[in-house]
Amino acid sequence: MVPVSRRLTGPGTMAQYALDGLRRAIVAGELRPGQRIGQEEIADGLGVSVAPVREALAVLEREGQVTK
C-alpha cells in the first residue's frame, strides 16, 4: 500500500487536494520512479473519490511528472 494517507487541509477543490497529496508523496519518496500508481488506492488513502485523483494525475502527466 502506498503511504499517502496524510490528510491535507486548506481551501481548494478535491482535485487540488489530490494533486497536493500526490506531489507530497512524490517529493517524500513515497511514490518512486517507475512505480505503478493505483487510482483507487490513492483515493482511499486521501479519503476522496477516484475522479479527483484522475484529474490530479492528468495534471501531473501534463507536467511530465507521471506517465501512463
mmCIF file of the N, C-alpha and C atoms, coordinates in Angstrom:
data_MODEL
# 
_entry.id   MODEL 
# 
loop_
_atom_site.group_PDB 
_atom_site.id 
_atom_site.type_symbol 
_atom_site.label_atom_id 
_atom_site.label_alt_id 
_atom_site.label_comp_id 
_atom_site.label_asym_id 
_atom_site.label_entity_id 
_atom_site.label_seq_id 
_atom_site.pdbx_PDB_ins_code 
_atom_site.Cartn_x 
_atom_site.Cartn_y 
_atom_site.Cartn_z 
_atom_site.occupancy 
_atom_site.B_iso_or_equiv 
_atom_site.pdbx_formal_charge 
_atom_site.auth_seq_id 
_atom_site.auth_comp_id 
_atom_site.auth_asym_id 
_atom_site.auth_atom_id 
_atom_site.pdbx_PDB_model_num 
ATOM 1   N N  . MET A 1 1  ? 0.835   -1.191 0.000   1.00 0.00 ? 1  MET A N  1 
ATOM 2   C CA . MET A 1 1  ? 0.000   0.000  0.000   1.00 0.00 ? 1  MET A CA 1 
ATOM 3   C C  . MET A 1 1  ? 0.871   1.243  0.000   1.00 0.00 ? 1  MET A C  1 
ATOM 4   N N  . VAL A 1 2  ? 0.490   2.226  -0.786  1.00 0.00 ? 2  VAL A N  1 
ATOM 5   C CA . VAL A 1 2  ? 1.226   3.486  -0.860  1.00 0.00 ? 2  VAL A CA 1 
ATOM 6   C C  . VAL A 1 2  ? 0.854   4.346  0.333   1.00 0.00 ? 2  VAL A C  1 
ATOM 7   N N  . PRO A 1 3  ? 1.835   4.818  1.111   1.00 0.00 ? 3  PRO A N  1 
ATOM 8   C CA . PRO A 1 3  ? 1.533   5.598  2.320   1.00 0.00 ? 3  PRO A CA 1 
ATOM 9   C C  . PRO A 1 3  ? 1.183   7.048  2.022   1.00 0.00 ? 3  PRO A C  1 
ATOM 10  N N  . VAL A 1 4  ? 0.037   7.283  1.410   1.00 0.00 ? 4  VAL A N  1 
ATOM 11  C CA . VAL A 1 4  ? -0.398  8.640  1.074   1.00 0.00 ? 4  VAL A CA 1 
ATOM 12  C C  . VAL A 1 4  ? -1.538  9.054  1.979   1.00 0.00 ? 4  VAL A C  1 
ATOM 13  N N  . SER A 1 5  ? -1.643  8.448  3.128   1.00 0.00 ? 5  SER A N  1 
ATOM 14  C CA . SER A 1 5  ? -2.821  8.640  3.964   1.00 0.00 ? 5  SER A CA 1 
ATOM 15  C C  . SER A 1 5  ? -2.817  9.927  4.789   1.00 0.00 ? 5  SER A C  1 
ATOM 16  N N  . ARG A 1 6  ? -1.813  10.766 4.619   1.00 0.00 ? 6  ARG A N  1 
ATOM 17  C CA . ARG A 1 6  ? -1.839  12.039 5.353   1.00 0.00 ? 6  ARG A CA 1 
ATOM 18  C C  . ARG A 1 6  ? -2.993  12.894 4.875   1.00 0.00 ? 6  ARG A C  1 
ATOM 19  N N  . ARG A 1 7  ? -3.712  13.457 5.786   1.00 0.00 ? 7  ARG A N  1 
ATOM 20  C CA . ARG A 1 7  ? -4.822  14.340 5.428   1.00 0.00 ? 7  ARG A CA 1 
ATOM 21  C C  . ARG A 1 7  ? -4.278  15.751 5.265   1.00 0.00 ? 7  ARG A C  1 
ATOM 22  N N  . LEU A 1 8  ? -4.614  16.375 4.150   1.00 0.00 ? 8  LEU A N  1 
ATOM 23  C CA . LEU A 1 8  ? -4.206  17.752 3.900   1.00 0.00 ? 8  LEU A CA 1 
ATOM 24  C C  . LEU A 1 8  ? -5.376  18.657 4.223   1.00 0.00 ? 8  LEU A C  1 
ATOM 25  N N  . THR A 1 9  ? -5.073  19.847 4.656   1.00 0.00 ? 9  THR A N  1 
ATOM 26  C CA . THR A 1 9  ? -6.145  20.786 4.956   1.00 0.00 ? 9  THR A CA 1 
ATOM 27  C C  . THR A 1 9  ? -5.932  22.056 4.154   1.00 0.00 ? 9  THR A C  1 
ATOM 28  N N  . GLY A 1 10 ? -6.980  22.819 4.001   1.00 0.00 ? 10 GLY A N  1 
ATOM 29  C CA . GLY A 1 10 ? -6.880  24.089 3.307   1.00 0.00 ? 10 GLY A CA 1 
ATOM 30  C C  . GLY A 1 10 ? -7.926  24.196 2.221   1.00 0.00 ? 10 GLY A C  1 
ATOM 31  N N  . PRO A 1 11 ? -8.028  25.392 1.643   1.00 0.00 ? 11 PRO A N  1 
ATOM 32  C CA . PRO A 1 11 ? -9.033  25.636 0.623   1.00 0.00 ? 11 PRO A CA 1 
ATOM 33  C C  . PRO A 1 11 ? -8.658  24.987 -0.705  1.00 0.00 ? 11 PRO A C  1 
ATOM 34  N N  . GLY A 1 12 ? -9.639  24.853 -1.579  1.00 0.00 ? 12 GLY A N  1 
ATOM 35  C CA . GLY A 1 12 ? -9.392  24.337 -2.912  1.00 0.00 ? 12 GLY A CA 1 
ATOM 36  C C  . GLY A 1 12 ? -10.331 23.206 -3.254  1.00 0.00 ? 12 GLY A C  1 
ATOM 37  N N  . THR A 1 13 ? -10.206 22.763 -4.474  1.00 0.00 ? 13 THR A N  1 
ATOM 38  C CA . THR A 1 13 ? -11.055 21.678 -4.947  1.00 0.00 ? 13 THR A CA 1 
ATOM 39  C C  . THR A 1 13 ? -10.506 20.341 -4.484  1.00 0.00 ? 13 THR A C  1 
ATOM 40  N N  . MET A 1 14 ? -11.307 19.315 -4.633  1.00 0.00 ? 14 MET A N  1 
ATOM 41  C CA . MET A 1 14 ? -10.845 17.972 -4.290  1.00 0.00 ? 14 MET A CA 1 
ATOM 42  C C  . MET A 1 14 ? -9.712  17.550 -5.218  1.00 0.00 ? 14 MET A C  1 
ATOM 43  N N  . ALA A 1 15 ? -9.760  17.981 -6.469  1.00 0.00 ? 15 ALA A N  1 
ATOM 44  C CA . ALA A 1 15 ? -8.677  17.669 -7.400  1.00 0.00 ? 15 ALA A CA 1 
ATOM 45  C C  . ALA A 1 15 ? -7.375  18.330 -6.945  1.00 0.00 ? 15 ALA A C  1 
ATOM 46  N N  . GLN A 1 16 ? -7.457  19.562 -6.456  1.00 0.00 ? 16 GLN A N  1 
ATOM 47  C CA . GLN A 1 16 ? -6.265  20.241 -5.950  1.00 0.00 ? 16 GLN A CA 1 
ATOM 48  C C  . GLN A 1 16 ? -5.740  19.537 -4.701  1.00 0.00 ? 16 GLN A C  1 
ATOM 49  N N  . TYR A 1 17 ? -6.638  19.095 -3.861  1.00 0.00 ? 17 TYR A N  1 
ATOM 50  C CA . TYR A 1 17 ? -6.286  18.341 -2.661  1.00 0.00 ? 17 TYR A CA 1 
ATOM 51  C C  . TYR A 1 17 ? -5.538  17.068 -3.047  1.00 0.00 ? 17 TYR A C  1 
ATOM 52  N N  . ALA A 1 18 ? -6.067  16.351 -4.047  1.00 0.00 ? 18 ALA A N  1 
ATOM 53  C CA . ALA A 1 18 ? -5.420  15.127 -4.518  1.00 0.00 ? 18 ALA A CA 1 
ATOM 54  C C  . ALA A 1 18 ? -4.074  15.437 -5.158  1.00 0.00 ? 18 ALA A C  1 
ATOM 55  N N  . LEU A 1 19 ? -4.010  16.508 -5.924  1.00 0.00 ? 19 LEU A N  1 
ATOM 56  C CA . LEU A 1 19 ? -2.764  16.911 -6.557  1.00 0.00 ? 19 LEU A CA 1 
ATOM 57  C C  . LEU A 1 19 ? -1.698  17.237 -5.507  1.00 0.00 ? 19 LEU A C  1 
ATOM 58  N N  . ASP A 1 20 ? -2.084  17.979 -4.492  1.00 0.00 ? 20 ASP A N  1 
ATOM 59  C CA . ASP A 1 20 ? -1.145  18.301 -3.406  1.00 0.00 ? 20 ASP A CA 1 
ATOM 60  C C  . ASP A 1 20 ? -0.653  17.036 -2.714  1.00 0.00 ? 20 ASP A C  1 
ATOM 61  N N  . GLY A 1 21 ? -1.567  16.106 -2.460  1.00 0.00 ? 21 GLY A N  1 
ATOM 62  C CA . GLY A 1 21 ? -1.189  14.855 -1.809  1.00 0.00 ? 21 GLY A CA 1 
ATOM 63  C C  . GLY A 1 21 ? -0.232  14.029 -2.655  1.00 0.00 ? 21 GLY A C  1 
ATOM 64  N N  . LEU A 1 22 ? -0.496  13.955 -3.952  1.00 0.00 ? 22 LEU A N  1 
ATOM 65  C CA . LEU A 1 22 ? 0.390   13.214 -4.843  1.00 0.00 ? 22 LEU A CA 1 
ATOM 66  C C  . LEU A 1 22 ? 1.760   13.881 -4.948  1.00 0.00 ? 22 LEU A C  1 
ATOM 67  N N  . ARG A 1 23 ? 1.770   15.194 -5.044  1.00 0.00 ? 23 ARG A N  1 
ATOM 68  C CA . ARG A 1 23 ? 3.060   15.900 -5.109  1.00 0.00 ? 23 ARG A CA 1 
ATOM 69  C C  . ARG A 1 23 ? 3.882   15.674 -3.845  1.00 0.00 ? 23 ARG A C  1 
ATOM 70  N N  . ARG A 1 24 ? 3.223   15.738 -2.698  1.00 0.00 ? 24 ARG A N  1 
ATOM 71  C CA . ARG A 1 24 ? 3.934   15.490 -1.436  1.00 0.00 ? 24 ARG A CA 1 
ATOM 72  C C  . ARG A 1 24 ? 4.488   14.072 -1.390  1.00 0.00 ? 24 ARG A C  1 
ATOM 73  N N  . ALA A 1 25 ? 3.717   13.109 -1.875  1.00 0.00 ? 25 ALA A N  1 
ATOM 74  C CA . ALA A 1 25 ? 4.166   11.718 -1.885  1.00 0.00 ? 25 ALA A CA 1 
ATOM 75  C C  . ALA A 1 25 ? 5.360   11.533 -2.815  1.00 0.00 ? 25 ALA A C  1 
ATOM 76  N N  . ILE A 1 26 ? 5.356   12.231 -3.944  1.00 0.00 ? 26 ILE A N  1 
ATOM 77  C CA . ILE A 1 26 ? 6.481   12.149 -4.881  1.00 0.00 ? 26 ILE A CA 1 
ATOM 78  C C  . ILE A 1 26 ? 7.731   12.752 -4.248  1.00 0.00 ? 26 ILE A C  1 
ATOM 79  N N  . VAL A 1 27 ? 7.592   13.945 -3.692  1.00 0.00 ? 27 VAL A N  1 
ATOM 80  C CA . VAL A 1 27 ? 8.742   14.633 -3.079  1.00 0.00 ? 27 VAL A CA 1 
ATOM 81  C C  . VAL A 1 27 ? 9.293   13.846 -1.895  1.00 0.00 ? 27 VAL A C  1 
ATOM 82  N N  . ALA A 1 28 ? 8.406   13.240 -1.109  1.00 0.00 ? 28 ALA A N  1 
ATOM 83  C CA . ALA A 1 28 ? 8.824   12.474 0.070   1.00 0.00 ? 28 ALA A CA 1 
ATOM 84  C C  . ALA A 1 28 ? 9.400   11.104 -0.299  1.00 0.00 ? 28 ALA A C  1 
ATOM 85  N N  . GLY A 1 29 ? 9.323   10.738 -1.568  1.00 0.00 ? 29 GLY A N  1 
ATOM 86  C CA . GLY A 1 29 ? 9.835   9.446  -1.991  1.00 0.00 ? 29 GLY A CA 1 
ATOM 87  C C  . GLY A 1 29 ? 8.888   8.294  -1.733  1.00 0.00 ? 29 GLY A C  1 
ATOM 88  N N  . GLU A 1 30 ? 7.651   8.603  -1.357  1.00 0.00 ? 30 GLU A N  1 
ATOM 89  C CA . GLU A 1 30 ? 6.656   7.556  -1.124  1.00 0.00 ? 30 GLU A CA 1 
ATOM 90  C C  . GLU A 1 30 ? 6.188   6.947  -2.445  1.00 0.00 ? 30 GLU A C  1 
ATOM 91  N N  . LEU A 1 31 ? 6.237   7.739  -3.492  1.00 0.00 ? 31 LEU A N  1 
ATOM 92  C CA . LEU A 1 31 ? 5.971   7.259  -4.850  1.00 0.00 ? 31 LEU A CA 1 
ATOM 93  C C  . LEU A 1 31 ? 7.296   7.372  -5.605  1.00 0.00 ? 31 LEU A C  1 
ATOM 94  N N  . ARG A 1 32 ? 7.788   6.235  -6.073  1.00 0.00 ? 32 ARG A N  1 
ATOM 95  C CA . ARG A 1 32 ? 9.112   6.195  -6.682  1.00 0.00 ? 32 ARG A CA 1 
ATOM 96  C C  . ARG A 1 32 ? 9.016   6.151  -8.208  1.00 0.00 ? 32 ARG A C  1 
ATOM 97  N N  . PRO A 1 33 ? 10.095  6.563  -8.881  1.00 0.00 ? 33 PRO A N  1 
ATOM 98  C CA . PRO A 1 33 ? 10.110  6.483  -10.347 1.00 0.00 ? 33 PRO A CA 1 
ATOM 99  C C  . PRO A 1 33 ? 9.828   5.057  -10.810 1.00 0.00 ? 33 PRO A C  1 
ATOM 100 N N  . GLY A 1 34 ? 8.950   4.937  -11.774 1.00 0.00 ? 34 GLY A N  1 
ATOM 101 C CA . GLY A 1 34 ? 8.594   3.642  -12.324 1.00 0.00 ? 34 GLY A CA 1 
ATOM 102 C C  . GLY A 1 34 ? 7.527   2.886  -11.553 1.00 0.00 ? 34 GLY A C  1 
ATOM 103 N N  . GLN A 1 35 ? 7.170   3.396  -10.384 1.00 0.00 ? 35 GLN A N  1 
ATOM 104 C CA . GLN A 1 35 ? 6.150   2.728  -9.571  1.00 0.00 ? 35 GLN A CA 1 
ATOM 105 C C  . GLN A 1 35 ? 4.777   2.940  -10.178 1.00 0.00 ? 35 GLN A C  1 
ATOM 106 N N  . ARG A 1 36 ? 3.988   1.887  -10.200 1.00 0.00 ? 36 ARG A N  1 
ATOM 107 C CA . ARG A 1 36 ? 2.606   1.977  -10.686 1.00 0.00 ? 36 ARG A CA 1 
ATOM 108 C C  . ARG A 1 36 ? 1.757   2.666  -9.612  1.00 0.00 ? 36 ARG A C  1 
ATOM 109 N N  . ILE A 1 37 ? 0.928   3.605  -10.037 1.00 0.00 ? 37 ILE A N  1 
ATOM 110 C CA . ILE A 1 37 ? 0.074   4.345  -9.120  1.00 0.00 ? 37 ILE A CA 1 
ATOM 111 C C  . ILE A 1 37 ? -1.361  3.861  -9.296  1.00 0.00 ? 37 ILE A C  1 
ATOM 112 N N  . GLY A 1 38 ? -1.915  3.263  -8.268  1.00 0.00 ? 38 GLY A N  1 
ATOM 113 C CA . GLY A 1 38 ? -3.299  2.798  -8.310  1.00 0.00 ? 38 GLY A CA 1 
ATOM 114 C C  . GLY A 1 38 ? -4.240  3.917  -7.897  1.00 0.00 ? 38 GLY A C  1 
ATOM 115 N N  . GLN A 1 39 ? -5.112  4.318  -8.802  1.00 0.00 ? 39 GLN A N  1 
ATOM 116 C CA . GLN A 1 39 ? -6.032  5.421  -8.525  1.00 0.00 ? 39 GLN A CA 1 
ATOM 117 C C  . GLN A 1 39 ? -6.904  5.147  -7.309  1.00 0.00 ? 39 GLN A C  1 
ATOM 118 N N  . GLU A 1 40 ? -7.409  3.935  -7.209  1.00 0.00 ? 40 GLU A N  1 
ATOM 119 C CA . GLU A 1 40 ? -8.291  3.597  -6.087  1.00 0.00 ? 40 GLU A CA 1 
ATOM 120 C C  . GLU A 1 40 ? -7.544  3.638  -4.760  1.00 0.00 ? 40 GLU A C  1 
ATOM 121 N N  . GLU A 1 41 ? -6.315  3.140  -4.771  1.00 0.00 ? 41 GLU A N  1 
ATOM 122 C CA . GLU A 1 41 ? -5.501  3.127  -3.551  1.00 0.00 ? 41 GLU A CA 1 
ATOM 123 C C  . GLU A 1 41 ? -5.183  4.555  -3.089  1.00 0.00 ? 41 GLU A C  1 
ATOM 124 N N  . ILE A 1 42 ? -4.828  5.411  -4.030  1.00 0.00 ? 42 ILE A N  1 
ATOM 125 C CA . ILE A 1 42 ? -4.544  6.809  -3.698  1.00 0.00 ? 42 ILE A CA 1 
ATOM 126 C C  . ILE A 1 42 ? -5.815  7.483  -3.186  1.00 0.00 ? 42 ILE A C  1 
ATOM 127 N N  . ALA A 1 43 ? -6.926  7.259  -3.862  1.00 0.00 ? 43 ALA A N  1 
ATOM 128 C CA . ALA A 1 43 ? -8.199  7.857  -3.452  1.00 0.00 ? 43 ALA A CA 1 
ATOM 129 C C  . ALA A 1 43 ? -8.559  7.429  -2.038  1.00 0.00 ? 43 ALA A C  1 
ATOM 130 N N  . ASP A 1 44 ? -8.427  6.143  -1.738  1.00 0.00 ? 44 ASP A N  1 
ATOM 131 C CA . ASP A 1 44 ? -8.713  5.653  -0.385  1.00 0.00 ? 44 ASP A CA 1 
ATOM 132 C C  . ASP A 1 44 ? -7.794  6.310  0.638   1.00 0.00 ? 44 ASP A C  1 
ATOM 133 N N  . GLY A 1 45 ? -6.521  6.408  0.313   1.00 0.00 ? 45 GLY A N  1 
ATOM 134 C CA . GLY A 1 45 ? -5.561  6.999  1.236   1.00 0.00 ? 45 GLY A CA 1 
ATOM 135 C C  . GLY A 1 45 ? -5.827  8.467  1.525   1.00 0.00 ? 45 GLY A C  1 
ATOM 136 N N  . LEU A 1 46 ? -6.338  9.172  0.516   1.00 0.00 ? 46 LEU A N  1 
ATOM 137 C CA . LEU A 1 46 ? -6.632  10.597 0.687   1.00 0.00 ? 46 LEU A CA 1 
ATOM 138 C C  . LEU A 1 46 ? -8.057  10.848 1.164   1.00 0.00 ? 46 LEU A C  1 
ATOM 139 N N  . GLY A 1 47 ? -8.886  9.813  1.127   1.00 0.00 ? 47 GLY A N  1 
ATOM 140 C CA . GLY A 1 47 ? -10.277 9.987  1.550   1.00 0.00 ? 47 GLY A CA 1 
ATOM 141 C C  . GLY A 1 47 ? -11.124 10.734 0.543   1.00 0.00 ? 47 GLY A C  1 
ATOM 142 N N  . VAL A 1 48 ? -10.817 10.543 -0.749  1.00 0.00 ? 48 VAL A N  1 
ATOM 143 C CA . VAL A 1 48 ? -11.586 11.188 -1.816  1.00 0.00 ? 48 VAL A CA 1 
ATOM 144 C C  . VAL A 1 48 ? -12.036 10.111 -2.799  1.00 0.00 ? 48 VAL A C  1 
ATOM 145 N N  . SER A 1 49 ? -12.873 10.508 -3.752  1.00 0.00 ? 49 SER A N  1 
ATOM 146 C CA . SER A 1 49 ? -13.269 9.572  -4.794  1.00 0.00 ? 49 SER A CA 1 
ATOM 147 C C  . SER A 1 49 ? -12.161 9.487  -5.847  1.00 0.00 ? 49 SER A C  1 
ATOM 148 N N  . VAL A 1 50 ? -12.343 8.605  -6.803  1.00 0.00 ? 50 VAL A N  1 
ATOM 149 C CA . VAL A 1 50 ? -11.324 8.398  -7.833  1.00 0.00 ? 50 VAL A CA 1 
ATOM 150 C C  . VAL A 1 50 ? -11.254 9.579  -8.805  1.00 0.00 ? 50 VAL A C  1 
ATOM 151 N N  . ALA A 1 51 ? -12.361 10.273 -9.038  1.00 0.00 ? 51 ALA A N  1 
ATOM 152 C CA . ALA A 1 51 ? -12.393 11.363 -10.023 1.00 0.00 ? 51 ALA A CA 1 
ATOM 153 C C  . ALA A 1 51 ? -11.353 12.455 -9.739  1.00 0.00 ? 51 ALA A C  1 
ATOM 154 N N  . PRO A 1 52 ? -11.229 12.978 -8.507  1.00 0.00 ? 52 PRO A N  1 
ATOM 155 C CA . PRO A 1 52 ? -10.202 13.997 -8.262  1.00 0.00 ? 52 PRO A CA 1 
ATOM 156 C C  . PRO A 1 52 ? -8.782  13.460 -8.426  1.00 0.00 ? 52 PRO A C  1 
ATOM 157 N N  . VAL A 1 53 ? -8.585  12.197 -8.103  1.00 0.00 ? 53 VAL A N  1 
ATOM 158 C CA . VAL A 1 53 ? -7.259  11.586 -8.281  1.00 0.00 ? 53 VAL A CA 1 
ATOM 159 C C  . VAL A 1 53 ? -6.947  11.502 -9.769  1.00 0.00 ? 53 VAL A C  1 
ATOM 160 N N  . ARG A 1 54 ? -7.925  11.120 -10.562 1.00 0.00 ? 54 ARG A N  1 
ATOM 161 C CA . ARG A 1 54 ? -7.741  11.044 -12.019 1.00 0.00 ? 54 ARG A CA 1 
ATOM 162 C C  . ARG A 1 54 ? -7.381  12.419 -12.576 1.00 0.00 ? 54 ARG A C  1 
ATOM 163 N N  . GLU A 1 55 ? -8.079  13.466 -12.112 1.00 0.00 ? 55 GLU A N  1 
ATOM 164 C CA . GLU A 1 55 ? -7.779  14.829 -12.560 1.00 0.00 ? 55 GLU A CA 1 
ATOM 165 C C  . GLU A 1 55 ? -6.364  15.233 -12.149 1.00 0.00 ? 55 GLU A C  1 
ATOM 166 N N  . ALA A 1 56 ? -5.990  14.907 -10.927 1.00 0.00 ? 56 ALA A N  1 
ATOM 167 C CA . ALA A 1 56 ? -4.652  15.251 -10.435 1.00 0.00 ? 56 ALA A CA 1 
ATOM 168 C C  . ALA A 1 56 ? -3.577  14.526 -11.235 1.00 0.00 ? 56 ALA A C  1 
ATOM 169 N N  . LEU A 1 57 ? -3.805  13.267 -11.545 1.00 0.00 ? 57 LEU A N  1 
ATOM 170 C CA . LEU A 1 57 ? -2.835  12.513 -12.338 1.00 0.00 ? 57 LEU A CA 1 
ATOM 171 C C  . LEU A 1 57 ? -2.706  13.091 -13.744 1.00 0.00 ? 57 LEU A C  1 
ATOM 172 N N  . ALA A 1 58 ? -3.801  13.603 -14.301 1.00 0.00 ? 58 ALA A N  1 
ATOM 173 C CA . ALA A 1 58 ? -3.753  14.235 -15.624 1.00 0.00 ? 58 ALA A CA 1 
ATOM 174 C C  . ALA A 1 58 ? -2.866  15.479 -15.581 1.00 0.00 ? 58 ALA A C  1 
ATOM 175 N N  . VAL A 1 59 ? -2.967  16.258 -14.511 1.00 0.00 ? 59 VAL A N  1 
ATOM 176 C CA . VAL A 1 59 ? -2.119  17.442 -14.349 1.00 0.00 ? 59 VAL A CA 1 
ATOM 177 C C  . VAL A 1 59 ? -0.657  17.017 -14.268 1.00 0.00 ? 59 VAL A C  1 
ATOM 178 N N  . LEU A 1 60 ? -0.376  16.014 -13.446 1.00 0.00 ? 60 LEU A N  1 
ATOM 179 C CA . LEU A 1 60 ? 1.000   15.541 -13.289 1.00 0.00 ? 60 LEU A CA 1 
ATOM 180 C C  . LEU A 1 60 ? 1.548   14.964 -14.591 1.00 0.00 ? 60 LEU A C  1 
ATOM 181 N N  . GLU A 1 61 ? 0.680   14.343 -15.377 1.00 0.00 ? 61 GLU A N  1 
ATOM 182 C CA . GLU A 1 61 ? 1.115   13.825 -16.674 1.00 0.00 ? 61 GLU A CA 1 
ATOM 183 C C  . GLU A 1 61 ? 1.479   14.969 -17.618 1.00 0.00 ? 61 GLU A C  1 
ATOM 184 N N  . ARG A 1 62 ? 0.654   16.017 -17.650 1.00 0.00 ? 62 ARG A N  1 
ATOM 185 C CA . ARG A 1 62 ? 0.953   17.186 -18.493 1.00 0.00 ? 62 ARG A CA 1 
ATOM 186 C C  . ARG A 1 62 ? 2.270   17.841 -18.083 1.00 0.00 ? 62 ARG A C  1 
ATOM 187 N N  . GLU A 1 63 ? 2.571   17.796 -16.790 1.00 0.00 ? 63 GLU A N  1 
ATOM 188 C CA . GLU A 1 63 ? 3.819   18.381 -16.290 1.00 0.00 ? 63 GLU A CA 1 
ATOM 189 C C  . GLU A 1 63 ? 5.029   17.457 -16.497 1.00 0.00 ? 63 GLU A C  1 
ATOM 190 N N  . GLY A 1 64 ? 4.777   16.229 -16.916 1.00 0.00 ? 64 GLY A N  1 
ATOM 191 C CA . GLY A 1 64 ? 5.860   15.285 -17.120 1.00 0.00 ? 64 GLY A CA 1 
ATOM 192 C C  . GLY A 1 64 ? 6.291   14.551 -15.852 1.00 0.00 ? 64 GLY A C  1 
ATOM 193 N N  . GLN A 1 65 ? 5.484   14.639 -14.797 1.00 0.00 ? 65 GLN A N  1 
ATOM 194 C CA . GLN A 1 65 ? 5.824   14.000 -13.527 1.00 0.00 ? 65 GLN A CA 1 
ATOM 195 C C  . GLN A 1 65 ? 5.438   12.516 -13.504 1.00 0.00 ? 65 GLN A C  1 
ATOM 196 N N  . VAL A 1 66 ? 4.402   12.140 -14.243 1.00 0.00 ? 66 VAL A N  1 
ATOM 197 C CA . VAL A 1 66 ? 3.965   10.745 -14.336 1.00 0.00 ? 66 VAL A CA 1 
ATOM 198 C C  . VAL A 1 66 ? 3.676   10.428 -15.801 1.00 0.00 ? 66 VAL A C  1 
ATOM 199 N N  . THR A 1 67 ? 3.679   9.140  -16.134 1.00 0.00 ? 67 THR A N  1 
ATOM 200 C CA . THR A 1 67 ? 3.323   8.693  -17.470 1.00 0.00 ? 67 THR A CA 1 
ATOM 201 C C  . THR A 1 67 ? 2.268   7.613  -17.358 1.00 0.00 ? 67 THR A C  1 
ATOM 202 N N  . LYS A 1 68 ? 1.545   7.420  -18.441 1.00 0.00 ? 68 LYS A N  1 
ATOM 203 C CA . LYS A 1 68 ? 0.511   6.363  -18.465 1.00 0.00 ? 68 LYS A CA 1 
ATOM 204 C C  . LYS A 1 68 ? 1.149   5.044  -18.745 1.00 0.00 ? 68 LYS A C  1 
# 
